[in-house]
Amino acid sequence: MSASLNAKIAEVFEEPGCDKNQGKSEKERKKGCTKQLSPGAAAGGCAFDGAKIALQPIVDVAHLVHGPIACEGNSWDNRHAASSGSQLYRTGFTTDISELDVIYGGEKRLFKSVREIIEKFDPPAVFVYQTCVTALIGDDIEAVCQRASEKFGKPVIPVNSPGFAGPKNLGNKLGAESVLDYVIGTREPEYTTPYDINIIGEYNLSGELWQVKPLLDALGIRILSCISGDGRYNEIASSHRAKVNMMVCSKSMINIATKMQQRYGIPYFEGSFYGIGDMSDTLRQISRLLVEQGAPDDLLARTERLIEVEEARAWTRIAHYRQRLAGKRVLLITGGVKSWSVVAALQEAGLEIVGTSIKKSTKEDKEKIREIMGLTAEDSAHMIDDMTPREMYNMLKDAKADIMLSGGRSQFVALKARMPWLDINQERHHPYGGYEGMVELVHEIDRAIFNPVWQQVRIPAPWRDDGETLGAVSAQPAAGGAAPDDMRFLADIARRAMGISPDELPA
């Protein structure tokens, strides 16, 4: 790794918002939290992937991947981050380097690619992402971006986060560092108000931000910028004039919040948009901090009135589902902010949490889980550090949970166990933020658990003799069961449905 990248990684890991880091000695703190990477350490997403998914929701800029085309193909559009305007962020740009570029260098190719993008699309800025191959051959993307900015009069932002630098979470922070170094503070907003806030670490997955924005609009609170969901370059560049920062996911972009507090004196807090109670607490926190920063005192009273109306409406709408879901058990396999924020929402729906993953959770996340679930400091039975697919399968097969909420990679474990599953991660198609999102979440859980397909798939197939293993059709019908000819007829239908030709059917 280059000296500049090593220095940036060390800077990222010296996090003032981390209690564990601040408890170290000065010598230990300078070492940061880095450790030697082992093969497979980037499984689940590399640093490049983390930077790309963190910044790609900035919708009006061109995102150019400097590397082989496979890197762009692997990272393109892998989140349902929605846009209310420009669709440029959904266009895949790559320099598509070849073997000759590896030998002779790809800097000229990168410069030409930036020029072509600016001439054809005229975006307000171009973000250039470093990848493993171009970093290994020594391409200096910072120098190329600086030269391109001077030549074309457009901001060309280097994102130096090659995949071999570390896991996806490190890439999130390296992408955030590029925004801090080259974007934030470079422009002034057209006007400011006492009600300006930034929302950091919110990606507007399936339009979740749009379920929260009307609530803020009703209070007169303006989202000066969202970093990065449905974001605009000019808004993010002028975000240093906000009065308050809200941190949605501390695992990904906490360095933006802490450094904006250091540089511009903007206070921040971590909140959640999931669940009725957490949504109300978030609105109260925003209002309180804005009042402390000079907003009129009546904002607090108006916030309480809005909360009263919205909570009553939400509780009324989920009352029917709460009766049906009471006592149902949920296995939550996710991480980060969702490891505690979704727990509170599920408990409000009357569901019992039998386990929540803490694999990607911070120390603060774990403390919030214990507080929400009423666990003691020693009790960790409900907090799962790393559950293998086999353990998930056995837990579902033994009916210790009625539904599993997880990302798409775990869905087949639940389906194999013939148990309901609901996507709670970034690939989901339904927004679960705000009061409206809470109603939608409970509705989707109800649909999944009570879907009649689960009763059908759990009935032993007619050609199975014990309901578990595929065996020969019994010559004698079971008491009250089908006759042998009927059994063979049903088996024939099933085999035909699976694409087996009649010639292959047994006599």
Secondary structure as UniProt FT lines:
FT   HELIX           3..13
FT   TURN            16..17
FT   HELIX           19..22
FT   HELIX           26..31
FT   TURN            32..33
FT   TURN            39..44
FT   HELIX           47..55
FT   TURN            56..57
FT   TURN            59..60
FT   STRAND          62..66
FT   HELIX           69..75
FT   TURN            76..77
FT   HELIX           88..90
FT   STRAND          93..94
FT   HELIX           99..104
FT   HELIX           107..121
FT   STRAND          126..130
FT   HELIX           132..136
FT   TURN            137..138
FT   HELIX           141..152
FT   STRAND          156..159
FT   HELIX           163..165
FT   HELIX           168..182
FT   TURN            183..185
FT   TURN            194..195
FT   STRAND          196..202
FT   TURN            206..208
FT   HELIX           209..218
FT   TURN            219..220
FT   STRAND          222..228
FT   TURN            229..230
FT   HELIX           233..237
FT   HELIX           239..241
FT   STRAND          244..247
FT   HELIX           250..264
FT   STRAND          268..270
FT   HELIX           276..292
FT   TURN            293..294
FT   HELIX           298..325
FT   TURN            326..327
FT   STRAND          329..333
FT   TURN            336..337
FT   HELIX           338..348
FT   TURN            349..350
FT   STRAND          352..357
FT   TURN            359..360
FT   HELIX           363..373
FT   TURN            381..382
FT   STRAND          383..384
FT   HELIX           389..397
FT   TURN            398..399
FT   STRAND          403..406
FT   HELIX           408..410
FT   HELIX           411..416
FT   TURN            417..418
FT   STRAND          421..423
FT   TURN            426..427
FT   HELIX           434..449
FT   HELIX           453..458
FT   TURN            462..463
FT   TURN            479..480
FT   HELIX           484..497
FT   TURN            498..499
FT   HELIX           502..504
//
